[in-house]
Amino acid sequence: MKNIQLLNKIAKCGTDIFDENYAVAENIENPDAIMVRSAVMHDMEFGDNLKAIARAGAGVNNIPLEKCAEEGIVVFNTPGANANGVKELTIASLLLASRNIVGGIEWAKTLTEDVAKQVEKGKSAFAGCELLHKTLGVIGLGAIGGMVANAAISLGMNVMGYDPYITAKAAWSLAPSVRQASDYVDIFKHCDYISLHVPATPQTKNMICASSLSQMKDGVRILNLARADLVNASDLKAAIESGKVASYVTDFPTEETVGVKGIVAIPHLGASTVESEDHCAVMAAQQLDEYLTCGNIRNSVNFPTVSIPRSGNPRVCVMNKNIPNMLSQITSVFSSRNVNIENLANGSKGEIAYTIVETNEKASEEALEALNAIEGVFGVRTFA
């Protein structure tokens, strides 16, 4: 029996993935795996059985990735599962940034007499601009950014995109009319709207700051449905005050950004759709099930993607430091014992490597001890 602990409410269509070989609940101690959405795990103590954590969403800043890697705990996320929900809110944000819709709605709530007459008299205070023929710069062209770029083309906007790490799949999915920017500065200089779709990392923190804002067009409108840390709030507010930035829409409100004129703060609703929550839950559960039952890794943020279709052969999965001569040492453990390797897959991610070895017979306890004794190996699991 494998035990799955839920730190947040997870859609039932996801937990239903687990069959009778699993126990799934919130009050499980020392689980084999954890499913989480927004619960902060940095101060958690992990039990000896914990093998994996699945985040039902894309961002993993609530999970201690380095600690997990050191302890051999594979962390999964669900990239793309909530992409459509975030894309749709981004399109809504383009309109919220263009017209003072929120201000107009709040003003309309105050009207009590001669409403139609007051509306016609006062509506000019909330006028804005149209999206047609404006230029949108999309920073980050992954699952969400690519969909936003294509949707903006359909709205009649000109679109520039920049992503130094774009994948071939993402590039092929872009509309032909999306123009590739040469760098961030190219986006800053030429775009009327800028939409951020990159993860929060030390490299991207405060990417929108006084320096980058100074390179933008006067009256630029900025959308941030990625992470609050991407934008320096103090510098942004100064730019709004000066008129450099016409409006800022964010899905990540902070103490510095709520209640500020020119800022529309949405309470993190990007993935808050029934469909997004279902897709994330199912994807997270499927990845956990595959890892726990056969050792395959897909969509991990701290371990490489390595998988082999199940053939029925016994398999051994090895976690090790990504250093020279590791693979040869692992395979020699089997060959020196006249065990034939039927299938093998290996991959690395930063300082970590992961190897799946399928053999013609079950690995002996002595062979497993030899694998664990290799310097740099920090995890060995077997599957019959």
KALINTA-V964966 format. One record per residue. RES is the residue in one letter. OMEGA is omega in whole degrees, 0 to 359 (* if undefined). Layout:
RES:OMEGA
RES:OMEGA
//
This chain:
M:178
K:184
N:180
I:177
Q:178
L:178
L:176
N:174
K:179
I:182
A:184
K:180
C:175
G:181
T:177
D:177
I:184
F:183
D:184
E:178
N:182
Y:166
A:185
V:181
A:178
E:188
N:178
I:178
E:179
N:184
P:172
D:181
A:180
I:170
M:187
V:171
R:186
S:182
A:181
V:187
M:188
H:181
D:181
M:171
E:183
F:178
G:183
D:183
N:189
L:182
K:186
A:174
I:178
A:178
R:178
A:183
G:184
A:184
G:182
V:181
N:176
N:183
I:180
P:188
L:182
E:178
K:180
C:180
A:180
E:182
E:178
G:179
I:182
V:179
V:179
F:166
N:185
T:183
P:177
G:184
A:180
N:188
A:183
N:178
G:179
V:178
K:182
E:178
L:176
T:177
I:175
A:181
S:174
L:180
L:178
L:178
A:185
S:182
R:180
N:183
I:181
V:179
G:179
G:179
I:180
E:178
W:182
A:179
K:183
T:184
L:182
T:182
E:180
D:188
V:183
A:180
K:180
Q:179
V:181
E:181
K:188
G:187
K:182
S:180
A:185
F:181
A:179
G:182
C:179
E:179
L:185
L:178
H:173
K:182
T:178
L:174
G:180
V:179
I:186
G:186
L:175
G:185
A:182
I:183
G:179
G:178
M:178
V:180
A:181
N:179
A:180
A:174
I:180
S:178
L:179
G:179
M:167
N:186
V:171
M:179
G:176
Y:177
D:182
P:182
Y:184
I:178
T:178
A:180
K:180
A:180
A:180
W:183
S:181
L:174
A:182
P:183
S:174
V:184
R:179
Q:176
A:182
S:179
D:180
Y:183
V:178
D:176
I:184
F:186
K:193
H:189
C:176
D:178
Y:176
I:181
S:185
L:180
H:180
V:178
P:176
A:179
T:175
P:181
Q:183
T:180
K:180
N:177
M:171
I:185
C:182
A:182
S:181
S:178
L:181
S:181
Q:184
M:176
K:174
D:180
G:180
V:178
R:189
I:178
L:178
N:176
L:183
A:179
R:182
A:186
D:180
L:187
V:174
N:188
A:181
S:179
D:180
L:181
K:177
A:179
A:176
I:180
E:182
S:183
G:178
K:177
V:181
A:179
S:180
Y:177
V:181
T:176
D:182
F:180
P:173
T:177
E:183
E:188
T:180
V:176
G:181
V:178
K:181
G:179
I:173
V:182
A:179
I:186
P:175
H:183
L:186
G:182
A:183
S:171
T:178
V:183
E:180
S:181
E:177
D:182
H:181
C:181
A:180
V:181
M:179
A:181
A:180
Q:180
Q:177
L:181
D:181
E:180
Y:184
L:183
T:181
C:174
G:179
N:180
I:175
R:176
N:172
S:179
V:180
N:175
F:181
P:172
T:179
V:179
S:174
I:175
P:182
R:180
S:184
G:177
N:173
P:178
R:176
V:179
C:187
V:172
M:180
N:175
K:182
N:181
I:184
P:171
N:181
M:184
L:180
S:178
Q:179
I:182
T:181
S:177
V:180
F:184
S:181
S:179
R:178
N:175
V:184
N:176
I:182
E:179
N:179
L:174
A:183
N:176
G:179
S:177
K:183
G:184
E:185
I:174
A:183
Y:184
T:172
I:179
V:173
E:186
T:181
N:177
E:182
K:179
A:180
S:176
E:180
E:178
A:179
L:176
E:179
A:177
L:180
N:182
A:179
I:179
E:182
G:176
V:180
F:177
G:177
V:177
R:180
T:177
F:182
A:*
//
